[in-house]
């Protein structure tokens, strides 16, 4: 029986938001107000599509984007944690569920030689067009009223578990590591033997504690982290048990 580790990407694996970091490639490292103000809640992917068009229109090429993205720092202790998971792959299945995109995540993980740690990455599909512009699409369609239009992480997690179950794979425990508001939906799906690990001081932690105050706490255990070293300590205890 294995453990399943589910990671968010932005502000969890990396210490920044990959979608806002790319703005460093824009003229004067900023976006025009009209473009910045065009974002509508729940429609981030469409907004990023417009950002990529703006970058393309300003002659920003793939190589420059890649160079910029691979300078994003990893969260404290994260490289060590992923190295530890990589050394213990017989005990852990490991997936990413992220609102970033395939191109950014691929670049960042490959540059750090960490892509082999992950069994699957679920994120918005992205590719460069024949004209050299980066394009991005919604990951899927869903009916969840709580999640952004392009991605319900609970649906991703549930479908992954169903698919694994058909292959005869089940997990002793699911460990969910994230930071954002869109991580609450999958955390609410976890069972009492599972564990949610929200990053300290970020939206997910605040939302989980608000639920506890309203006497409707999440079913799983909750362990807050600020450095990935704390996550690694927990996993070391887990595999000794």
C-alpha positions in Angstrom: 0.0 0.0 0.0 1.4 3.4 -1.0 0.8 6.9 0.1 -0.5 9.5 -2.4 1.1 12.9 -2.3 -0.9 15.7 -4.0 0.9 19.0 -4.6 -0.2 22.3 -5.7 2.5 24.2 -7.7 2.4 28.0 -7.3 3.4 29.2 -3.8 3.7 25.5 -2.8 6.4 23.8 -4.8 7.7 27.2 -6.1 7.7 30.3 -3.8 6.0 32.5 -6.4 3.1 32.5 -8.8 4.4 31.4 -12.2 1.6 33.3 -14.0 2.6 36.6 -12.4 6.3 35.9 -12.7 6.1 35.8 -16.5 5.3 39.5 -16.4 9.1 40.1 -15.9 9.3 39.5 -19.7 6.9 42.3 -20.5 8.2 45.8 -21.6 9.2 47.6 -18.4 8.2 44.4 -16.5 4.6 45.5 -16.2 1.3 45.1 -18.0 -0.8 47.9 -19.3 -3.7 48.9 -17.0 -6.4 47.9 -19.5 -5.0 44.4 -19.7 -4.5 44.1 -15.9 -8.0 45.2 -15.2 -9.5 42.8 -17.7 -9.4 39.9 -15.3 -12.8 38.5 -14.2 -13.0 36.3 -11.0 -13.1 32.6 -12.0 -11.7 33.3 -15.5 -7.9 33.4 -14.8 -7.0 31.2 -17.7 -8.7 33.4 -20.3 -6.9 36.4 -18.7 -3.5 34.6 -19.0 -4.3 33.9 -22.7 -4.5 37.7 -23.2 -1.3 38.2 -21.3 0.5 35.7 -23.6 -0.9 37.5 -26.7 0.5 40.8 -25.3 3.9 39.2 -24.7 3.9 37.7 -28.2 2.9 41.1 -29.7 5.8 42.6 -28.0 8.3 40.1 -29.5 8.8 38.0 -26.3 10.1 34.7 -27.6 10.0 31.2 -26.1 13.7 31.2 -25.1 13.4 34.4 -23.0 10.3 33.1 -21.3 12.0 29.9 -20.4 15.1 31.7 -19.1 12.8 33.9 -16.9 10.7 31.0 -15.6 13.6 28.9 -14.5 14.8 31.7 -12.2 11.8 31.2 -9.9 12.9 30.1 -6.4 11.6 26.9 -4.9 9.9 27.2 -1.6 12.3 26.6 1.4 13.2 23.0 1.9 11.2 21.9 -1.2 14.2 20.6 -3.3 15.3 18.4 -0.4 11.7 17.2 0.1 11.3 16.3 -3.6 14.7 14.6 -3.5 13.6 12.5 -0.5 10.3 11.5 -2.3 12.3 10.6 -5.4 14.5 8.3 -3.4 11.4 6.6 -1.9 9.2 6.3 -5.0 8.3 2.7 -4.0 6.3 4.2 -1.1 4.9 7.3 -2.7 2.8 8.1 -5.7 3.1 11.8 -6.3 1.0 14.2 -8.5 0.6 17.9 -9.2 -2.8 19.5 -9.5 -2.2 23.1 -10.5 -3.8 26.2 -12.1 -0.5 27.0 -13.8 0.1 25.4 -17.2 2.0 22.5 -18.7 4.8 24.6 -20.3 5.7 26.5 -17.2 5.7 23.4 -14.9 7.6 21.3 -17.4 10.3 24.0 -17.8 10.7 24.5 -14.0 10.8 20.9 -13.0 13.1 19.8 -15.9 15.6 22.6 -15.2 15.8 21.4 -11.6 15.9 17.7 -12.7 12.8 17.0 -10.5 10.3 16.0 -13.2 10.8 12.2 -12.5 9.5 12.7 -8.9 5.9 13.2 -10.3 3.8 10.4 -11.7 1.3 12.8 -13.3 0.8 16.6 -13.7 -2.8 17.9 -14.0 -2.8 21.5 -15.2 -4.0 23.8 -18.0 -2.6 22.6 -21.4 -0.3 25.1 -23.0 1.7 25.2 -26.2 3.5 27.6 -28.6 1.6 28.4 -31.8 3.2 28.3 -35.2 3.7 32.1 -34.8 5.6 31.6 -31.5 2.9 32.8 -29.2 2.2 30.8 -26.0 -1.4 29.7 -25.8 -3.3 28.1 -22.9 -6.6 26.3 -22.5 -8.9 25.4 -19.7 -8.0 22.1 -18.1 -11.6 20.7 -18.2 -15.2 21.6 -17.8 -17.0 21.0 -14.5 -20.1 21.8 -12.6 -18.6 22.8 -9.2 -19.9 26.2 -8.2 -17.0 26.7 -5.7 -14.1 26.5 -8.2 -12.7 28.6 -11.0 -14.3 27.8 -14.4 -11.2 26.0 -15.8 -10.3 23.7 -13.0 -12.0 21.8 -10.1 -9.2 20.1 -8.2 -11.6 17.8 -6.3 -12.9 16.5 -9.7 -9.3 15.9 -10.8 -8.4 14.1 -7.5 -11.6 12.0 -7.6 -11.1 10.9 -11.2 -7.4 10.1 -10.5 -8.4 7.9 -7.6 -11.1 6.2 -9.6 -8.7 5.4 -12.4 -6.1 4.1 -9.9 -8.8 2.0 -8.2 -9.6 0.4 -11.6 -5.9 -0.6 -11.9 -6.1 -2.1 -8.4 -4.2 0.7 -6.7 -5.5 2.1 -3.4 -3.7 4.3 -0.9 -3.1 4.0 2.8 -3.3 7.8 3.1 -3.6 10.9 0.9 -1.4 13.9 1.9 -2.6 17.1 0.2 -0.1 20.0 0.1 -1.3 23.4 -1.0 -1.8 27.0 -0.2 -4.7 28.5 -2.2 -8.4 29.0 -2.0 -8.9 26.5 -4.9 -7.2 23.8 -2.8 -10.1 23.8 -0.3 -12.5 21.9 -2.6 -10.2 18.8 -2.8 -9.4 19.1 0.9 -13.1 18.8 1.7 -13.1 15.6 -0.3 -10.4 14.0 2.0 -11.4 11.3 4.5 -10.5 11.2 8.2 -7.3 9.1 7.7 -6.0 11.6 5.2 -4.1 14.8 5.9 -4.3 18.3 4.5 -1.1 20.3 4.8 -1.9 24.0 4.2 1.0 26.5 3.9 1.1 28.8 6.9 -0.3 32.3 6.4 -1.9 31.5 3.0 -5.5 31.4 1.9 -6.0 27.6 2.4 -5.0 27.7 6.0 -7.3 30.7 6.7 -10.2 29.0 5.0 -9.7 25.7 7.0 -9.5 27.6 10.3 -12.6 29.6 9.5 -14.5 26.3 8.9 -13.3 25.0 12.2 -14.6 28.2 13.9 -18.0 27.7 12.2 -18.0 24.2 13.7 -18.0 22.6 10.3 -14.3 21.5 10.3 -12.8 19.4 7.5 -12.9 15.7 8.0 -9.2 15.0 7.5 -6.3 15.9 9.9 -4.6 19.3 9.3 -0.9 20.0 9.7 0.3 23.5 8.8 3.8 24.0 7.3 6.0 26.9 6.6 9.1 25.0 5.3 9.0 21.8 3.3 11.4 20.4 5.8 8.3 20.0 8.1 6.6 18.1 5.4 9.6 15.8 5.1 9.7 15.2 8.8 6.0 14.1 8.7 6.6 11.8 5.8 9.6 10.2 7.6 7.4 9.4 10.5 4.7 8.1 8.2 6.9 5.6 6.5 8.3 4.3 9.8 4.8 3.6 11.0 
